[in-house]
Amino acid sequence: MPIVAGLALLLLACDAADLPEELTQGPSPVLPEPSPGLMPTINVAEAIGWGKGEQPKPAAGLKVKAFASGLDHPRWLYVLPNGDVLVAETNAPKRPGGRSGIKGWIMELAMKQAGADVPSANRITLLRDAESDGEAETKSAFLKNLNSPFGVTLLGSDLYVANTDAVVRFPYVEGQTEITHPAEKVVDLPAGPINHHWTKSLVASPDGTQLFVGVGSNSNIAEHGLDKEAGRAAIHQIDRETGKSRVFASGLRNPVGMDFNPETGKLWVVVNERDELGSDLVPDYLTSVKEGGFYGWPFSYWGQHVDERVAPQSPDRVAEAIAPDYALGTHVAPLGLIFAKGSALPQIYQNGAFVGLHGSWNRAPRSGYKVIFASFSSGSPSGKPIDVLTEFLNDEGKARGRPVGVAIDSTGALLVADDVGNTIWRVTSASQTAATERSLTPRPAACSKGKHTQARWMPHDDELPDGDRRP
């Protein structure tokens, strides 16, 4: 029996979820009393990858196939205006000295079993579907020798990449398959020797004048000291013209996927909440982001629910804490987020956002390990999440894959980065034929003020599946 599995049996003996998962989801989740323990719950899904002929299970009315495979820990996706897909093949930077203490040792073992300890390729790869058959024939190293890259966005001819320690910029020419020009630093980002949450997500404002970067905390609950959290657990705003950066919102333990709601223009983010309060706490969430808003971390969660473990306490900050909009479930680890703008999936998936749930390592039973859709009504999520892509875990609870980044490609299909299966999955309507896919030519259109370019797809009525007509 693997060491981590043996530890899991011991560490799960006194902790398992009492609440059904659906009670920890939606606008008003149930929040029981916390049950902190001396050691974190460990329930890691061993990473085994996909067997021959295996793939995740799509929801009814959908189909899935591999867009690209054989990648090196693909984490993040970005679709260029000409339909090319950029994939960040990346992982955490090497930590000097490794993790310390018994918890650190257990964490190292857990991450190894989960397939999360592979060296970072430090590369962004370009995938091109030249034959319009839903599979990438071209796979080229687009940018190399980066530093744990994650977020990517294109504004005009400027391609921005969020490394773990800085936002950098490269000149981009449409159609090129490699950039050799040296990086130009835009702004430094919090990093340093701890760098507990290393991913730095990146999104541009609809008018293309601002960049927003998600920066996770350096700890679970500031146990290393608040001085180690300067600029962290926050979303940073960067002015493109001046290069000046400021904290836009804070108290967000690990804000990863971000996107702007096309209906309201508001920024939304998915956040990984704190650990070690039991399998029923705390729900990870999807929320709108208010300028200057404080969302509680580390002093409280889900508004004014005080975390008694944090020292020193801060009642004044707790009083300011904003409750999130929508719970996704406890320990599901939401990473990817994309609104359904341009989606060619059936009508049920037209108004809302897709979220990649990377999956728990510290909950019994395991949660996440799927892609879901949060339906929106009047600009806010409502109801319960809808499963889109499941069965990343096999019947034995082992991880064949773990979803991370999500994107809408130039034909309206949903792309999903799978960092354990080393695959990009492509989800389409089950009624969409190969001939129909080839007829959906990308029609790039500029966003407002012509500064933020992104591929758009607008089908004719005869290209839509039955029941999916648009006015």
C-alpha positions in Angstrom: 0.0 0.0 0.0 1.5 3.4 -0.9 2.6 5.5 2.1 0.1 8.3 1.3 -2.8 5.7 1.2 -1.7 4.4 4.6 -1.6 7.9 6.0 -5.0 8.6 4.5 -6.6 5.7 6.4 -5.3 7.1 9.7 -6.1 10.8 8.9 -9.6 10.0 7.6 -10.6 8.0 10.7 -12.2 10.9 12.4 -13.2 13.1 9.5 -15.7 12.5 6.7 -18.3 14.7 5.2 -21.7 14.7 7.0 -23.4 17.0 4.5 -24.6 15.9 1.0 -22.5 17.7 -1.6 -25.5 19.6 -3.0 -26.0 21.4 0.4 -22.5 22.9 0.0 -23.4 24.4 -3.4 -25.4 27.4 -4.7 -26.0 30.9 -3.4 -26.8 29.8 0.2 -24.6 26.8 1.2 -24.9 25.1 4.6 -22.0 26.0 6.8 -21.7 23.6 9.8 -19.4 24.1 12.8 -15.7 23.7 12.0 -13.9 20.6 13.0 -10.2 21.4 12.9 -7.7 18.6 13.6 -4.1 18.4 14.4 -3.3 17.1 10.9 -4.9 17.8 7.6 -7.3 15.3 6.1 -5.5 13.4 3.3 -7.5 11.6 0.7 -5.4 11.9 -2.5 -6.6 10.3 -5.7 -3.6 8.5 -7.2 -2.8 9.8 -10.7 -2.8 7.0 -13.3 -3.7 8.7 -16.6 -6.1 7.5 -19.3 -6.0 4.0 -20.6 -6.4 3.2 -24.3 -9.8 4.2 -25.5 -10.8 5.9 -22.3 -12.1 9.5 -22.0 -14.2 11.6 -19.7 -18.0 11.2 -19.9 -19.9 14.1 -21.4 -23.4 15.1 -20.3 -26.4 14.0 -22.3 -26.5 16.0 -25.6 -22.7 16.5 -25.7 -19.8 14.5 -27.1 -16.0 14.7 -26.4 -12.8 13.8 -28.1 -9.1 14.6 -27.6 -8.1 17.8 -29.4 -4.4 17.2 -28.5 -2.6 14.7 -26.3 0.9 13.9 -25.2 1.4 17.3 -23.6 3.5 18.0 -20.5 1.2 19.0 -17.6 -1.1 21.4 -19.6 -2.7 23.8 -17.2 -4.1 26.9 -19.0 -5.7 27.7 -22.3 -6.1 30.8 -24.5 -7.6 30.9 -28.0 -6.1 33.4 -30.5 -8.2 35.3 -33.0 -7.2 33.1 -35.9 -8.3 30.0 -34.0 -4.9 28.8 -32.8 -4.9 27.5 -29.2 -2.1 28.4 -26.7 -1.5 25.9 -23.9 0.6 26.7 -20.8 2.6 23.5 -20.1 3.7 24.4 -16.6 4.0 23.6 -12.9 5.3 25.1 -9.7 8.8 26.4 -9.6 11.3 24.4 -7.6 11.1 25.4 -4.0 14.5 25.8 -2.3 14.8 23.3 0.5 11.4 21.8 -0.1 8.6 21.9 2.4 9.4 21.9 6.1 7.9 20.0 9.1 5.6 16.9 9.3 2.8 18.7 7.4 5.2 19.6 4.7 6.5 16.1 4.4 2.9 14.7 4.2 2.1 17.4 1.5 5.1 16.4 -0.6 4.0 12.7 -0.5 0.4 13.7 -1.3 1.4 15.9 -4.3 3.6 13.2 -5.7 0.8 10.7 -5.6 -1.6 13.2 -7.2 0.8 13.7 -10.1 1.5 17.4 -9.1 5.2 17.1 -8.5 6.4 17.0 -12.1 9.0 19.5 -13.2 7.7 22.6 -15.0 8.1 22.6 -18.8 8.1 26.4 -18.6 6.6 26.5 -22.1 3.6 27.7 -24.0 2.7 25.5 -26.9 0.7 26.4 -29.9 -1.9 24.0 -31.2 -3.4 24.4 -34.7 -6.4 22.6 -36.2 -5.4 23.2 -39.9 -7.9 20.6 -41.2 -10.9 21.8 -39.1 -11.6 18.3 -37.9 -11.5 19.0 -34.2 -8.0 17.7 -33.8 -4.7 19.7 -33.7 -2.4 18.7 -36.5 0.3 21.2 -35.5 1.9 21.3 -32.1 4.8 23.8 -31.8 6.8 25.3 -29.0 5.5 28.9 -29.1 7.4 30.4 -26.1 10.2 28.7 -24.2 12.3 29.2 -21.1 9.5 30.9 -19.1 9.2 30.9 -15.3 6.2 28.7 -14.4 3.9 30.6 -16.8 0.1 30.5 -16.4 -2.2 33.3 -17.6 -2.0 34.5 -21.2 -3.9 37.2 -23.1 -3.5 39.0 -26.4 -4.3 42.7 -26.8 -3.7 44.0 -30.3 -0.1 42.9 -31.2 0.9 42.6 -27.6 0.9 39.1 -26.1 1.0 39.1 -22.3 2.1 36.2 -20.1 1.8 35.9 -16.4 4.9 34.1 -15.1 5.0 33.2 -11.4 7.0 36.3 -10.6 6.1 38.9 -13.3 3.8 39.8 -16.1 5.9 40.0 -19.3 5.0 41.1 -22.9 6.0 39.8 -26.4 5.3 41.1 -29.9 2.8 38.9 -31.7 2.2 38.5 -35.4 -0.9 36.6 -36.5 -0.2 33.1 -37.7 3.3 32.7 -36.3 4.1 29.4 -34.6 7.1 30.6 -32.5 8.2 33.8 -30.7 11.9 34.2 -30.2 11.8 37.9 -29.2 13.0 38.4 -25.6 10.4 39.1 -23.0 9.8 42.7 -21.9 8.9 42.9 -18.2 5.7 44.8 -17.5 5.5 44.5 -13.7 6.8 42.3 -10.9 4.4 40.0 -9.1 4.6 38.6 -5.5 6.7 35.4 -5.6 9.7 34.7 -3.3 11.0 31.6 -1.7 7.6 30.4 -0.2 5.3 31.1 -3.2 2.7 28.7 -1.7 0.1 29.5 -4.5 2.3 29.9 -7.5 -0.2 30.3 -10.3 -0.8 33.8 -11.7 -4.0 34.0 -13.8 -4.4 36.9 -16.2 -7.4 38.5 -18.0 -7.9 41.8 -19.8 -10.7 44.3 -19.3 -13.3 44.4 -22.1 -11.9 47.7 -23.4 -8.4 46.4 -23.3 -6.9 49.1 -21.1 -6.4 47.1 -17.9 -4.9 43.7 -17.0 -6.1 41.8 -13.9 -3.9 39.2 -12.2 -4.9 36.6 -9.6 -2.3 36.2 -6.8 -2.9 33.4 -4.3 -1.9 33.4 -0.6 1.4 32.2 0.8 -0.2 29.9 3.3 -3.5 28.3 4.4 -4.4 30.9 7.1 -1.4 33.2 7.3 0.4 30.8 9.6 3.8 32.1 8.4 2.8 35.7 9.5 0.8 38.4 7.8 4.1 40.0 6.7 4.6 37.1 4.3 1.2 37.9 2.6 2.0 41.4 1.3 0.2 41.8 -2.1 -1.1 38.2 -1.9 -4.6 36.7 -1.7 -5.6 39.4 -4.0 -6.5 40.5 -7.6 -4.1 43.1 -9.0 -5.0 45.6 -11.6 -2.3 46.8 -14.1 -2.8 49.9 -16.2 -1.5 49.0 -19.7 -0.5 52.6 -20.6 1.4 53.5 -17.4 2.4 50.0 -16.1 1.2 51.0 -12.7 -0.2 48.2 -10.5 -2.6 48.2 -7.5 -4.6 45.8 -5.5 -8.1 45.7 -7.0 -9.7 43.3 -4.4 -8.3 41.3 -1.5 -9.1 38.6 1.0 -9.4 36.0 -1.8 -7.3 33.1 -0.6 -6.4 31.7 -4.0 -8.2 33.5 -6.9 -7.5 31.6 -10.1 -9.8 31.6 -13.2 -11.2 35.1 -14.0 -13.5 36.3 -16.7 -15.9 39.2 -17.4 -19.6 38.5 -17.6 -20.6 39.6 -21.1 -24.1 40.5 -19.9 -23.1 42.9 -17.1 -19.4 43.7 -17.7 -18.5 42.6 -14.2 -15.3 40.7 -13.3 -15.9 37.2 -11.8 -13.4 34.8 -10.3 -13.2 31.3 -8.8 -11.5 31.0 -5.5 -10.0 28.1 -3.5 -10.8 28.5 0.1 -9.0 27.4 3.3 -8.3 23.9 4.5 -8.2 21.9 7.8 -11.7 22.8 9.0 -13.1 19.4 8.0 -14.6 17.8 4.9 -17.7 20.0 5.1 -15.8 23.4 5.2 -15.1 25.7 3.5 -17.0 25.9 0.2 -14.8 27.0 -2.7 -16.7 29.6 -4.7 -17.5 31.7 -7.8 -18.0 35.4 -7.1 -18.3 38.8 -8.7 -15.4 41.1 -7.7 -16.1 44.6 -6.3 -13.4 47.2 -6.7 -11.8 47.7 -3.3 -13.7 44.7 -1.9 -12.4 42.5 0.9 -13.6 38.8 1.0 -12.5 37.7 4.4 -9.2 35.8 4.1 -7.6 34.9 6.5 -9.8 36.3 9.3 -13.2 35.0 8.1 -14.9 32.9 5.5 -18.2 33.3 3.7 -18.7 36.8 5.0 -18.4 37.1 8.8 -17.8 33.5 9.8 -14.7 34.0 12.0 -11.7 31.6 11.7 -10.6 31.3 15.3 -7.3 29.8 14.3 -6.0 33.0 12.8 -3.7 35.1 15.0 -4.0 38.0 15.5 -7.7 38.4 15.0 -9.2 41.4 13.2 -12.8 42.2 14.0 -12.7 45.3 12.0 -11.7 43.5 8.8 -14.3 40.8 9.5 -17.0 43.4 9.6 -15.9 44.5 6.1 -15.9 41.0 4.6 -18.1 40.4 1.6 -19.9 37.0 1.3 -19.3 35.3 -2.1 -22.1 34.9 -4.7 -22.1 31.2 -5.3 -20.6 28.1 -3.6 -19.2 25.3 -5.8 -18.7 22.7 -3.1 -16.1 22.0 -0.4 -12.5 21.4 -1.5 -13.4 21.0 -5.2 -10.5 23.2 -6.2 -12.0 25.4 -9.0 -9.3 26.6 -11.3 -10.7 27.3 -14.8 -13.4 29.8 -15.6 -14.9 31.0 -18.9 -18.3 32.5 -19.7 -20.3 30.9 -22.4 -20.0 33.7 -24.9 -19.6 32.3 -28.3 -20.5 28.7 -27.2 -22.1 26.4 -29.8 -23.2 24.0 -27.1 -27.0 23.4 -26.5 -29.2 26.1 -25.1 -28.9 24.9 -21.5 -25.2 26.0 -21.6 -25.8 29.4 -23.2 -26.2 31.7 -20.2 -23.6 31.1 -17.5 -20.0 30.0 -17.0 -18.0 26.8 -17.3 -15.7 25.9 -14.4 -12.9 23.3 -14.2 -12.9 21.6 -10.8 -9.4 20.2 -10.4 -10.5 18.0 -7.5 -10.0 17.6 -3.8 -7.0 16.0 -2.0 -8.3 16.6 1.5 -11.9 15.6 1.7 -13.8 12.4 2.2 -15.4 11.5 0.0 -13.5 13.1 -2.8 -15.1 16.0 -4.6 -14.6 17.9 -7.8 -12.7 16.1 -10.7 -15.1 17.4 -13.3 -16.2 20.4 -15.4 -19.5 22.0 -14.4 -21.7 24.8 -15.7 -23.1 27.5 -13.4 -26.3 28.9 -14.9 -26.9 32.6 -14.6 -30.1 34.6 -14.3 -30.3 38.4 -14.2 -26.5 38.6 -14.1 -25.9 36.2 -11.2 -25.6 32.4 -10.8 -28.7 30.5 -9.7 -29.7 26.9 -9.0 -27.2 24.1 -8.6 -24.1 23.4 -10.8 -24.7 21.3 -13.9 -22.2 18.5 -14.7 -20.7 18.9 -18.1 -17.7 16.5 -18.1 -17.3 13.8 -15.5 -15.6 10.4 -14.7 -12.1 11.8 -14.4 -11.9 9.4 -11.4 -12.3 5.7 -12.2 -14.4 3.2 -10.2 -11.4 2.7 -7.8 -11.2 6.4 -7.1 -7.9 6.9 -9.1 -7.4 10.0 -11.2 -7.3 9.3 -14.9 -7.3 13.1 -15.4 -7.8 16.4 -13.6 -9.4 19.4 -15.4 -7.8 22.8 -15.1 -8.2 25.6 -17.7 -11.3 25.9 -19.9 -11.8 28.0 -23.1 -14.3 28.4 -25.9 -12.6 27.8 -29.3 -13.2 29.6 -32.5 -16.0 27.2 -33.6 -17.8 27.4 -30.2 -16.6 24.1 -28.8 -15.5 23.9 -25.1 -11.8 23.1 -24.6 -10.6 21.6 -21.3 -7.0 21.3 -20.2 -6.3 18.0 -18.3 -3.0 18.1 -16.4 -2.9 14.5 -15.3 -4.2 13.0 -18.6 -1.8 15.4 -20.5 -4.7 16.0 -22.9 -6.8 18.9 -24.2 -10.4 17.7 -24.5 -12.9 19.2 -26.9 -16.6 19.2 -26.1 -19.3 19.8 -28.7 -23.0 19.3 -29.2 -23.8 15.6 -29.9 -25.8 16.6 -32.9 -23.0 18.6 -34.5 -21.5 16.6 -37.4 -18.0 16.8 -38.7 -19.3 18.5 -41.8 -21.0 21.1 -39.7 -17.9 21.7 -37.7 -15.9 22.3 -40.9 -18.5 24.9 -42.0 -18.1 26.9 -38.8 -15.3 29.2 -40.0 -14.0 31.6 -37.3 -15.0 35.2 -37.7 -12.7 37.2 -35.5 -14.2 40.4 -34.2 -12.7 43.2 -32.2 -14.2 43.9 -28.7 -15.0 47.4 -27.6 -12.7 50.2 -28.8 -10.9 47.7 -31.0 -8.2 47.0 -28.4 -9.1 43.5 -27.1 -9.3 41.0 -29.9 -10.8 37.6 -29.3 -12.3 35.0 -31.7 -16.0 35.0 -32.0 -18.4 32.5 -33.6 -21.8 33.4 -34.8 -23.7 30.5 -36.4 -26.5 30.7 -38.9 -29.8 29.2 -37.7 -29.3 26.1 -39.9 -26.0 25.4 -38.1 -27.7 25.1 -34.7 -28.9 21.8 -33.1 -32.6 21.4 -32.8 -34.1 23.5 -30.0 -31.2 25.8 -30.0 -32.5 28.6 -32.4 -31.4 32.1 -31.6 -33.7 35.1 -32.0 
